[in-house]
Amino acid sequence: MPSSKPALREARLRPEFAGKYVGIEPGVWFSAAGLAEKLITRLLREGVSDEELPQRVLDPTHFEFRGEKAPPAARTQPGSGDGSGPKTISPVSRTSIPPQPA
């Protein structure tokens, strides 16, 4: 019998923490990796140094998770060196999150 869990790790913002994450719609499932990259990029733009970045950007008290965790070899770091820059995150039920003003 097939599992109903999604194959990719997904995260959604809990409604009670929506004020802390402007531009991320609460209750909508997003790729966890893409959402983490968006939040890391935002923190770096706000002047947080690499050393000050939290170990877990997606705080489990602020976000719900579903799906499988990626194997360690498949995990990537922001700024992977491919020159493509930050990606627009596509939630499961929407096309994209609008970029934050600079």
N, CA, C and O atoms as CSV, one atom per row, in Angstrom:
chain,resi,resn,atom,element,x,y,z
A,1,MET,N,N,0.854,-1.179,0.000
A,1,MET,CA,C,0.000,0.000,0.000
A,1,MET,C,C,0.897,1.238,0.000
A,1,MET,O,O,1.786,1.327,0.847
A,2,PRO,N,N,0.702,2.216,-0.928
A,2,PRO,CA,C,1.540,3.402,-0.992
A,2,PRO,C,C,1.311,4.310,0.213
A,2,PRO,O,O,0.216,4.372,0.771
A,3,SER,N,N,2.366,5.003,0.591
A,3,SER,CA,C,2.301,5.935,1.707
A,3,SER,C,C,1.674,7.244,1.246
A,3,SER,O,O,1.848,7.652,0.098
A,4,SER,N,N,0.942,7.901,2.147
A,4,SER,CA,C,0.348,9.195,1.813
A,4,SER,C,C,1.293,10.348,2.138
A,4,SER,O,O,0.968,11.504,1.866
A,5,LYS,N,N,2.458,10.050,2.717
A,5,LYS,CA,C,3.419,11.108,3.028
A,5,LYS,C,C,4.109,11.561,1.750
A,5,LYS,O,O,4.443,10.735,0.901
A,6,PRO,N,N,4.330,12.888,1.602
A,6,PRO,CA,C,5.052,13.354,0.420
A,6,PRO,C,C,6.500,12.884,0.448
A,6,PRO,O,O,7.077,12.693,1.518
A,7,ALA,N,N,7.085,12.699,-0.730
A,7,ALA,CA,C,8.461,12.225,-0.823
A,7,ALA,C,C,9.451,13.303,-0.384
A,7,ALA,O,O,10.482,12.988,0.210
A,8,LEU,N,N,9.147,14.576,-0.670
A,8,LEU,CA,C,10.045,15.656,-0.288
A,8,LEU,C,C,9.653,16.213,1.072
A,8,LEU,O,O,8.486,16.171,1.463
A,9,ARG,N,N,10.636,16.730,1.781
A,9,ARG,CA,C,10.381,17.367,3.069
A,9,ARG,C,C,9.686,18.697,2.825
A,9,ARG,O,O,10.163,19.514,2.037
A,10,GLU,N,N,8.569,18.916,3.491
A,10,GLU,CA,C,7.814,20.152,3.354
A,10,GLU,C,C,7.605,20.782,4.725
A,10,GLU,O,O,7.630,20.107,5.754
A,11,ALA,N,N,7.400,22.088,4.706
A,11,ALA,CA,C,7.159,22.833,5.944
A,11,ALA,C,C,6.050,23.838,5.707
A,11,ALA,O,O,5.883,24.353,4.602
A,12,ARG,N,N,5.291,24.113,6.766
A,12,ARG,CA,C,4.307,25.189,6.682
A,12,ARG,C,C,4.345,25.981,7.981
A,12,ARG,O,O,4.524,25.436,9.071
A,13,LEU,N,N,4.172,27.277,7.821
A,13,LEU,CA,C,4.208,28.210,8.936
A,13,LEU,C,C,2.928,28.079,9.755
A,13,LEU,O,O,1.826,28.049,9.206
A,14,ARG,N,N,3.089,28.003,11.070
A,14,ARG,CA,C,1.932,27.973,11.957
A,14,ARG,C,C,1.331,29.390,12.007
A,14,ARG,O,O,2.072,30.367,12.115
A,15,PRO,N,N,0.005,29.507,11.931
A,15,PRO,CA,C,-0.646,30.821,11.857
A,15,PRO,C,C,-0.262,31.778,12.986
A,15,PRO,O,O,-0.167,32.985,12.764
A,16,GLU,N,N,-0.044,31.259,14.182
A,16,GLU,CA,C,0.266,32.134,15.315
A,16,GLU,C,C,1.643,32.810,15.209
A,16,GLU,O,O,1.943,33.721,15.982
A,17,PHE,N,N,2.483,32.368,14.254
A,17,PHE,CA,C,3.806,32.971,14.066
A,17,PHE,C,C,3.916,33.742,12.751
A,17,PHE,O,O,5.016,34.115,12.343
A,18,ALA,N,N,2.794,33.981,12.091
A,18,ALA,CA,C,2.804,34.651,10.786
A,18,ALA,C,C,3.456,36.032,10.846
A,18,ALA,O,O,4.110,36.430,9.882
A,19,GLY,N,N,3.305,36.760,11.921
A,19,GLY,CA,C,3.883,38.094,12.052
A,19,GLY,C,C,5.400,38.120,12.034
A,19,GLY,O,O,5.997,39.156,11.742
A,20,LYS,N,N,6.030,37.004,12.340
A,20,LYS,CA,C,7.499,36.924,12.352
A,20,LYS,C,C,8.086,36.627,10.976
A,20,LYS,O,O,9.292,36.770,10.777
A,21,TYR,N,N,7.253,36.218,10.029
A,21,TYR,CA,C,7.735,35.778,8.721
A,21,TYR,C,C,6.922,36.459,7.608
A,21,TYR,O,O,6.090,35.828,6.957
A,22,VAL,N,N,7.178,37.740,7.408
A,22,VAL,CA,C,6.470,38.520,6.395
A,22,VAL,C,C,6.718,37.903,5.017
A,22,VAL,O,O,7.853,37.577,4.670
A,23,GLY,N,N,5.652,37.747,4.239
A,23,GLY,CA,C,5.773,37.209,2.889
A,23,GLY,C,C,5.626,35.703,2.795
A,23,GLY,O,O,5.639,35.157,1.692
A,24,ILE,N,N,5.488,35.016,3.921
A,24,ILE,CA,C,5.272,33.568,3.913
A,24,ILE,C,C,3.862,33.328,4.425
A,24,ILE,O,O,3.539,33.654,5.567
A,25,GLU,N,N,3.034,32.758,3.574
A,25,GLU,CA,C,1.638,32.537,3.935
A,25,GLU,C,C,1.523,31.368,4.910
A,25,GLU,O,O,1.986,30.268,4.609
A,26,PRO,N,N,0.919,31.589,6.062
A,26,PRO,CA,C,0.761,30.488,7.017
A,26,PRO,C,C,-0.212,29.429,6.490
A,26,PRO,O,O,-1.156,29.735,5.761
A,27,GLY,N,N,0.041,28.189,6.876
A,27,GLY,CA,C,-0.853,27.100,6.515
A,27,GLY,C,C,-0.654,26.531,5.130
A,27,GLY,O,O,-1.366,25.604,4.744
A,28,VAL,N,N,0.298,27.057,4.361
A,28,VAL,CA,C,0.568,26.569,3.004
A,28,VAL,C,C,1.855,25.740,3.037
A,28,VAL,O,O,2.865,26.179,3.588
A,29,TRP,N,N,1.817,24.544,2.447
A,29,TRP,CA,C,2.999,23.674,2.417
A,29,TRP,C,C,3.982,24.159,1.358
A,29,TRP,O,O,3.605,24.402,0.211
A,30,PHE,N,N,5.269,24.301,1.759
A,30,PHE,CA,C,6.365,24.695,0.886
A,30,PHE,C,C,7.464,23.645,0.976
A,30,PHE,O,O,7.524,22.880,1.938
A,31,SER,N,N,8.321,23.612,-0.019
A,31,SER,CA,C,9.542,22.809,0.081
A,31,SER,C,C,10.335,23.337,1.275
A,31,SER,O,O,10.622,24.532,1.348
A,32,ALA,N,N,10.689,22.462,2.206
A,32,ALA,CA,C,11.432,22.886,3.398
A,32,ALA,C,C,12.799,23.455,3.013
A,32,ALA,O,O,13.237,24.454,3.585
A,33,ALA,N,N,13.466,22.833,2.060
A,33,ALA,CA,C,14.788,23.317,1.640
A,33,ALA,C,C,14.684,24.702,1.007
A,33,ALA,O,O,15.495,25.583,1.296
A,34,GLY,N,N,13.692,24.892,0.147
A,34,GLY,CA,C,13.510,26.181,-0.494
A,34,GLY,C,C,13.136,27.273,0.493
A,34,GLY,O,O,13.616,28.402,0.391
A,35,LEU,N,N,12.280,26.939,1.449
A,35,LEU,CA,C,11.875,27.898,2.462
A,35,LEU,C,C,13.060,28.273,3.356
A,35,LEU,O,O,13.240,29.444,3.691
A,36,ALA,N,N,13.861,27.288,3.739
A,36,ALA,CA,C,15.053,27.568,4.547
A,36,ALA,C,C,16.017,28.475,3.791
A,36,ALA,O,O,16.591,29.394,4.376
A,37,GLU,N,N,16.201,28.226,2.491
A,37,GLU,CA,C,17.087,29.066,1.690
A,37,GLU,C,C,16.573,30.502,1.645
A,37,GLU,O,O,17.354,31.448,1.742
A,38,LYS,N,N,15.262,30.661,1.497
A,38,LYS,CA,C,14.659,32.006,1.471
A,38,LYS,C,C,14.915,32.732,2.794
A,38,LYS,O,O,15.271,33.911,2.797
A,39,LEU,N,N,14.737,32.036,3.904
A,39,LEU,CA,C,14.935,32.666,5.209
A,39,LEU,C,C,16.402,32.984,5.469
A,39,LEU,O,O,16.710,34.030,6.039
A,40,ILE,N,N,17.306,32.108,5.066
A,40,ILE,CA,C,18.741,32.379,5.219
A,40,ILE,C,C,19.136,33.594,4.394
A,40,ILE,O,O,19.872,34.461,4.867
A,41,THR,N,N,18.649,33.656,3.161
A,41,THR,CA,C,18.942,34.805,2.292
A,41,THR,C,C,18.440,36.091,2.940
A,41,THR,O,O,19.141,37.103,2.948
A,42,ARG,N,N,17.242,36.051,3.476
A,42,ARG,CA,C,16.669,37.231,4.129
A,42,ARG,C,C,17.522,37.660,5.322
A,42,ARG,O,O,17.800,38.848,5.490
A,43,LEU,N,N,17.939,36.699,6.152
A,43,LEU,CA,C,18.775,37.024,7.313
A,43,LEU,C,C,20.099,37.645,6.891
A,43,LEU,O,O,20.555,38.620,7.490
A,44,LEU,N,N,20.714,37.077,5.858
A,44,LEU,CA,C,21.990,37.610,5.390
A,44,LEU,C,C,21.820,39.030,4.849
A,44,LEU,O,O,22.675,39.886,5.077
A,45,ARG,N,N,20.732,39.282,4.142
A,45,ARG,CA,C,20.454,40.639,3.637
A,45,ARG,C,C,20.219,41.621,4.773
A,45,ARG,O,O,20.495,42.812,4.632
A,46,GLU,N,N,19.712,41.134,5.891
A,46,GLU,CA,C,19.470,41.993,7.058
A,46,GLU,C,C,20.737,42.224,7.864
A,46,GLU,O,O,20.712,42.939,8.866
A,47,GLY,N,N,21.843,41.627,7.440
A,47,GLY,CA,C,23.118,41.868,8.098
A,47,GLY,C,C,23.553,40.832,9.112
A,47,GLY,O,O,24.552,41.033,9.803
A,48,VAL,N,N,22.836,39.736,9.221
A,48,VAL,CA,C,23.244,38.658,10.126
A,48,VAL,C,C,24.454,37.966,9.513
A,48,VAL,O,O,24.431,37.600,8.338
A,49,SER,N,N,25.499,37.785,10.292
A,49,SER,CA,C,26.702,37.131,9.765
A,49,SER,C,C,26.496,35.623,9.682
A,49,SER,O,O,25.592,35.067,10.306
A,50,ASP,N,N,27.358,34.972,8.894
A,50,ASP,CA,C,27.291,33.511,8.770
A,50,ASP,C,C,27.381,32.841,10.142
A,50,ASP,O,O,26.696,31.852,10.404
A,51,GLU,N,N,28.227,33.384,11.009
A,51,GLU,CA,C,28.424,32.798,12.338
A,51,GLU,C,C,27.187,32.944,13.215
A,51,GLU,O,O,26.980,32.141,14.125
A,52,GLU,N,N,26.357,33.963,12.955
A,52,GLU,CA,C,25.166,34.215,13.761
A,52,GLU,C,C,23.931,33.456,13.268
A,52,GLU,O,O,22.910,33.426,13.956
A,53,LEU,N,N,24.014,32.848,12.090
A,53,LEU,CA,C,22.862,32.115,11.563
A,53,LEU,C,C,22.509,30.961,12.497
A,53,LEU,O,O,23.397,30.263,12.987
A,54,PRO,N,N,21.216,30.760,12.744
A,54,PRO,CA,C,20.822,29.642,13.608
A,54,PRO,C,C,21.119,28.301,12.948
A,54,PRO,O,O,21.147,28.193,11.723
A,55,GLN,N,N,21.339,27.281,13.776
A,55,GLN,CA,C,21.563,25.931,13.252
A,55,GLN,C,C,20.345,25.425,12.496
A,55,GLN,O,O,20.477,24.761,11.468
A,56,ARG,N,N,19.162,25.739,13.003
A,56,ARG,CA,C,17.902,25.368,12.343
A,56,ARG,C,C,17.144,26.643,12.035
A,56,ARG,O,O,16.641,27.309,12.940
A,57,VAL,N,N,17.064,26.981,10.769
A,57,VAL,CA,C,16.369,28.199,10.354
A,57,VAL,C,C,14.859,28.027,10.502
A,57,VAL,O,O,14.156,28.976,10.850
A,58,LEU,N,N,14.368,26.838,10.241
A,58,LEU,CA,C,12.939,26.562,10.363
A,58,LEU,C,C,12.669,26.007,11.765
A,58,LEU,O,O,12.717,24.798,11.993
A,59,ASP,N,N,12.389,26.908,12.680
A,59,ASP,CA,C,12.145,26.555,14.077
A,59,ASP,C,C,10.929,25.633,14.169
A,59,ASP,O,O,9.848,26.005,13.715
A,60,PRO,N,N,11.080,24.445,14.744
A,60,PRO,CA,C,9.964,23.500,14.806
A,60,PRO,C,C,8.796,23.989,15.661
A,60,PRO,O,O,7.703,23.431,15.566
A,61,THR,N,N,8.992,25.005,16.486
A,61,THR,CA,C,7.853,25.575,17.203
A,61,THR,C,C,7.071,26.537,16.309
A,61,THR,O,O,5.905,26.818,16.584
A,62,HIS,N,N,7.696,27.044,15.243
A,62,HIS,CA,C,7.054,27.982,14.319
A,62,HIS,C,C,6.520,27.298,13.065
A,62,HIS,O,O,5.615,27.818,12.413
A,63,PHE,N,N,7.079,26.127,12.721
A,63,PHE,CA,C,6.728,25.430,11.476
A,63,PHE,C,C,6.324,23.992,11.756
A,63,PHE,O,O,6.828,23.365,12.687
A,64,GLU,N,N,5.409,23.474,10.941
A,64,GLU,CA,C,5.056,22.051,10.931
A,64,GLU,C,C,5.805,21.420,9.758
A,64,GLU,O,O,6.115,22.097,8.777
A,65,PHE,N,N,6.092,20.126,9.862
A,65,PHE,CA,C,6.838,19.427,8.821
A,65,PHE,C,C,6.123,18.146,8.420
A,65,PHE,O,O,5.403,17.535,9.210
A,66,ARG,N,N,6.345,17.756,7.157
A,66,ARG,CA,C,5.873,16.462,6.675
A,66,ARG,C,C,6.827,15.995,5.577
A,66,ARG,O,O,7.565,16.788,4.992
A,67,GLY,N,N,6.793,14.696,5.315
A,67,GLY,CA,C,7.640,14.135,4.263
A,67,GLY,C,C,8.971,13.645,4.804
A,67,GLY,O,O,9.284,13.782,5.986
A,68,GLU,N,N,9.732,13.076,3.901
A,68,GLU,CA,C,11.018,12.481,4.247
A,68,GLU,C,C,12.118,13.526,4.286
A,68,GLU,O,O,12.116,14.481,3.510
A,69,LYS,N,N,13.049,13.334,5.192
A,69,LYS,CA,C,14.235,14.177,5.219
A,69,LYS,C,C,15.152,13.747,4.087
A,69,LYS,O,O,15.239,12.561,3.771
A,70,ALA,N,N,15.841,14.715,3.469
A,70,ALA,CA,C,16.794,14.399,2.403
A,70,ALA,C,C,18.011,13.712,3.000
A,70,ALA,O,O,18.420,14.051,4.110
A,71,PRO,N,N,18.604,12.750,2.289
A,71,PRO,CA,C,19.837,12.145,2.776
A,71,PRO,C,C,20.933,13.208,2.828
A,71,PRO,O,O,20.901,14.149,2.035
A,72,PRO,N,N,21.908,13.085,3.742
A,72,PRO,CA,C,22.941,14.113,3.888
A,72,PRO,C,C,23.626,14.509,2.582
A,72,PRO,O,O,23.931,15.686,2.390
A,73,ALA,N,N,23.874,13.567,1.687
A,73,ALA,CA,C,24.556,13.886,0.425
A,73,ALA,C,C,23.694,14.760,-0.482
A,73,ALA,O,O,24.224,15.479,-1.330
A,74,ALA,N,N,22.381,14.708,-0.315
A,74,ALA,CA,C,21.479,15.473,-1.179
A,74,ALA,C,C,21.212,16.877,-0.655
A,74,ALA,O,O,20.648,17.702,-1.374
A,75,ARG,N,N,21.604,17.165,0.577
A,75,ARG,CA,C,21.362,18.487,1.140
A,75,ARG,C,C,22.316,19.491,0.522
A,75,ARG,O,O,23.482,19.193,0.262
A,76,THR,N,N,21.801,20.679,0.294
A,76,THR,CA,C,22.635,21.732,-0.282
A,76,THR,C,C,22.657,22.936,0.630
A,76,THR,O,O,21.768,23.117,1.461
A,77,GLN,N,N,23.672,23.755,0.473
A,77,GLN,CA,C,23.795,24.995,1.214
A,77,GLN,C,C,23.404,26.143,0.312
A,77,GLN,O,O,23.552,26.045,-0.906
A,78,PRO,N,N,22.900,27.249,0.889
A,78,PRO,CA,C,22.596,28.400,0.050
A,78,PRO,C,C,23.854,28.889,-0.650
A,78,PRO,O,O,24.959,28.755,-0.126
A,79,GLY,N,N,23.678,29.454,-1.833
A,79,GLY,CA,C,24.838,29.933,-2.582
A,79,GLY,C,C,25.699,28.767,-3.006
A,79,GLY,O,O,26.889,28.728,-2.692
A,80,SER,N,N,25.121,27.819,-3.713
A,80,SER,CA,C,25.831,26.591,-4.064
A,80,SER,C,C,26.927,26.791,-5.094
A,80,SER,O,O,27.618,25.843,-5.468
A,81,GLY,N,N,27.086,28.041,-5.559
A,81,GLY,CA,C,28.169,28.306,-6.495
A,81,GLY,C,C,27.786,28.149,-7.944
A,81,GLY,O,O,28.631,28.300,-8.827
A,82,ASP,N,N,26.518,27.847,-8.213
A,82,ASP,CA,C,26.120,27.688,-9.610
A,82,ASP,C,C,25.760,29.020,-10.255
A,82,ASP,O,O,25.461,29.070,-11.448
A,83,GLY,N,N,25.787,30.107,-9.471
A,83,GLY,CA,C,25.540,31.440,-10.003
A,83,GLY,C,C,24.082,31.752,-10.240
A,83,GLY,O,O,23.755,32.814,-10.772
A,84,SER,N,N,23.205,30.854,-9.859
A,84,SER,CA,C,21.796,31.074,-10.147
A,84,SER,C,C,21.109,31.959,-9.117
A,84,SER,O,O,20.018,32.466,-9.378
A,85,GLY,N,N,21.721,32.155,-7.954
A,85,GLY,CA,C,21.128,33.012,-6.931
A,85,GLY,C,C,19.959,32.340,-6.246
A,85,GLY,O,O,19.673,31.170,-6.499
A,86,PRO,N,N,19.270,33.084,-5.366
A,86,PRO,CA,C,18.140,32.509,-4.642
A,86,PRO,C,C,16.999,32.124,-5.576
A,86,PRO,O,O,16.730,32.810,-6.561
A,87,LYS,N,N,16.348,31.042,-5.261
A,87,LYS,CA,C,15.240,30.548,-6.062
A,87,LYS,C,C,13.922,31.047,-5.478
A,87,LYS,O,O,13.814,31.250,-4.269
A,88,THR,N,N,12.928,31.244,-6.327
A,88,THR,CA,C,11.576,31.513,-5.867
A,88,THR,C,C,11.011,30.200,-5.358
A,88,THR,O,O,11.163,29.163,-6.004
A,89,ILE,N,N,10.375,30.238,-4.231
A,89,ILE,CA,C,9.861,29.031,-3.609
A,89,ILE,C,C,8.458,28.765,-4.122
A,89,ILE,O,O,7.609,29.656,-4.120
A,90,SER,N,N,8.219,27.549,-4.559
A,90,SER,CA,C,6.891,27.177,-5.019
A,90,SER,C,C,6.220,26.308,-3.967
A,90,SER,O,O,6.692,25.206,-3.689
A,91,PRO,N,N,5.130,26.783,-3.378
A,91,PRO,CA,C,4.409,25.943,-2.436
A,91,PRO,C,C,3.666,24.846,-3.179
A,91,PRO,O,O,3.571,24.858,-4.406
A,92,VAL,N,N,3.152,23.918,-2.429
A,92,VAL,CA,C,2.441,22.796,-3.016
A,92,VAL,C,C,1.214,23.282,-3.784
A,92,VAL,O,O,0.913,22.748,-4.851
A,93,SER,N,N,0.497,24.287,-3.264
A,93,SER,CA,C,-0.760,24.688,-3.878
A,93,SER,C,C,-0.711,26.048,-4.567
A,93,SER,O,O,-1.759,26.538,-4.990
A,94,ARG,N,N,0.435,26.671,-4.698
A,94,ARG,CA,C,0.546,27.984,-5.327
A,94,ARG,C,C,1.745,27.997,-6.261
A,94,ARG,O,O,2.520,27.041,-6.283
A,95,THR,N,N,1.910,29.068,-7.032
A,95,THR,CA,C,2.999,29.110,-7.989
A,95,THR,C,C,4.279,29.729,-7.439
A,95,THR,O,O,5.366,29.260,-7.779
A,96,SER,N,N,4.196,30.757,-6.607
A,96,SER,CA,C,5.421,31.354,-6.059
A,96,SER,C,C,5.106,32.314,-4.929
A,96,SER,O,O,3.958,32.714,-4.732
A,97,ILE,N,N,6.146,32.678,-4.190
A,97,ILE,CA,C,6.069,33.715,-3.173
A,97,ILE,C,C,6.674,34.954,-3.798
A,97,ILE,O,O,7.765,34.875,-4.362
A,98,PRO,N,N,6.007,36.096,-3.720
A,98,PRO,CA,C,6.619,37.289,-4.286
A,98,PRO,C,C,7.882,37.656,-3.529
A,98,PRO,O,O,7.925,37.505,-2.308
A,99,PRO,N,N,8.917,38.137,-4.220
A,99,PRO,CA,C,10.161,38.506,-3.534
A,99,PRO,C,C,9.935,39.691,-2.611
A,99,PRO,O,O,9.081,40.538,-2.872
A,100,GLN,N,N,10.706,39.746,-1.527
A,100,GLN,CA,C,10.648,40.845,-0.584
A,100,GLN,C,C,11.353,42.051,-1.166
A,100,GLN,O,O,12.359,41.890,-1.858
A,101,PRO,N,N,10.859,43.268,-0.908
A,101,PRO,CA,C,11.567,44.456,-1.394
A,101,PRO,C,C,12.949,44.553,-0.769
A,101,PRO,O,O,13.141,44.197,0.393
A,102,ALA,N,N,13.905,45.036,-1.544
A,102,ALA,CA,C,15.291,45.116,-1.052
A,102,ALA,C,C,15.460,46.283,-0.118
A,102,ALA,O,O,16.556,46.510,0.394
